[in-house]
Each structure stands twice: as C-alpha cells, then as structure tokens.
C-alpha cells in the first residue's frame, strides 16, 4: 500500500535463514538459502503486528539480531512500534509502542555493538 519498496533490509538469523523486513510488504519473509524456499510470516503475527503490517507503509527499515534473546528487531520508519521476530517460534510481534508512537520518518537504521 502506498509505497514502492517491498522490503527494507534483511537479517541473517543463522547459517541458512534470513528474515526480510517489511517496508511496504504485508509481512516479513523467512528466506531459507539452503533449501531455496521463501515463506511469508503473516500467519505467525499477533494481532497488533498484523494490523501494523497491513495498515502502514514505509514501516521498518533495517534491523538486527539481538545477542540477548536471539530475536530479530526491525527499526521503525513510519510504523508505530518496533517489529520483533522470534526465529525459534517464527512468532511476529511488536514492542516499544509507547516509545515509538505515531508519525512518519522516525528512524532508518541502528547499530548494535
């Protein structure tokens, strides 16, 4: 909806899988580079994450894999929350909504050290 870029980056979660982060696409993708398969994670999204994926454009751009919990976190550009993908369960959720809030063009990247 409304934009020209489906995905705004990807994060390797292990030696064979990459999560593509939705910029204008309706859900994250799980890409298996060994089996050459792609899977939409829309069915694994909780209600808030599904709504954010469908109702917004220019949602998330770039992300990282946390050393603390192993989850993938996507940086919100115009999404109202941080996107979280758990690579063990493939559950897609959002977090930090109270910190991000509404509005456009918030952030476009981040660094993890």
N, C-alpha and C positions, 0 to 999 in steps of 0.2 A: 504494500500500500504506500503510495506516495513517493517512493524513492527509487534509485537506480542501482543500488548495490545490495546483493542478497546477503553476503556475509562480510563481517568486519574483522577478520582475523581468525586464527585458529591456535589451539593449544595442544601440544602433544601430552597425552596422559600416561603413555607407556611406549614401549618399543614398536607397537603395532597400531595404536589408535590415536586419532586426533579428533578433538571437538571443534567444529566450526561454529563461530559465534554469530547469531543473527543480527544483522544490521537492519535490513528491510525484509528478510525472510520470516516466515511464520513460526519457525522453531530452530533450535540448534540441530546440527547434524553430527552423527558419530561416523567417522570415516575409518574403516579398517584397511590399512595399507597392505597388509599381508594377504588377506582374503579378497581384496579389491571389491569391498562392499560398502555401501553408504546406507545409513539408517536415520530417519527423522526421529527426534526425541520428543515430539509433540505429545505422544501418548503417555509419556513419563512425567509430564509437567503438572505441578499442582495448580489449583485454580488461579491464584494471583499471577504466577509465571505465565500461564496460558493466556490470560487476559492481557498482560503486558506485551507478550509476543504478537498478539493479534491486533491490538488497538493502537500501537505506536509505530512510527517509522524512525529511522536513524537511531535505533535502540542502543546497541552495545558495540564498542569497537575496542579490540584487543583485550587481552586478559592474561591470566597466569594460573599456574597450578600451585596451590598452597603446600608448603612443606609441613605445616601443622596438621592438616586434616586430609590432604591428598585431593581435595576438591578443586574444580576449575571455577574461577571467578572472572566475570566479564565486567569491564569498565562501562558505566552508563554514559552515553552521549545525551540522548533525549529520553531514555527510559527512566521511570520514577524510582528504580531500585537497582541494586547490583544483582546480576544473574549468577546463580550457583548451579553447577552440575556435579553430582556425585558419581565418579567413574565406577564405583563398586556396584551401585544400585541403578544407575542411569537416571535417578530422580533429578528433575529440573525444578528449581525453586528460586525465590528472590529473597534478598536480605537487605538490611540497611535502608529501608524505605524512608525512615524518619530522618536520615542524614542526607539522602539524595533529593527527595521531593520532586515536584513537577518542574517543568521548564525544559528548554532546549539547549543543546550545545554546552553541556556541563563539563565533561572531560573527554579525552580521546585516547588516553593511554596511561600507563603507570609503570613503575619499576619495582621489582622485588629483589631484595639483596639477601 
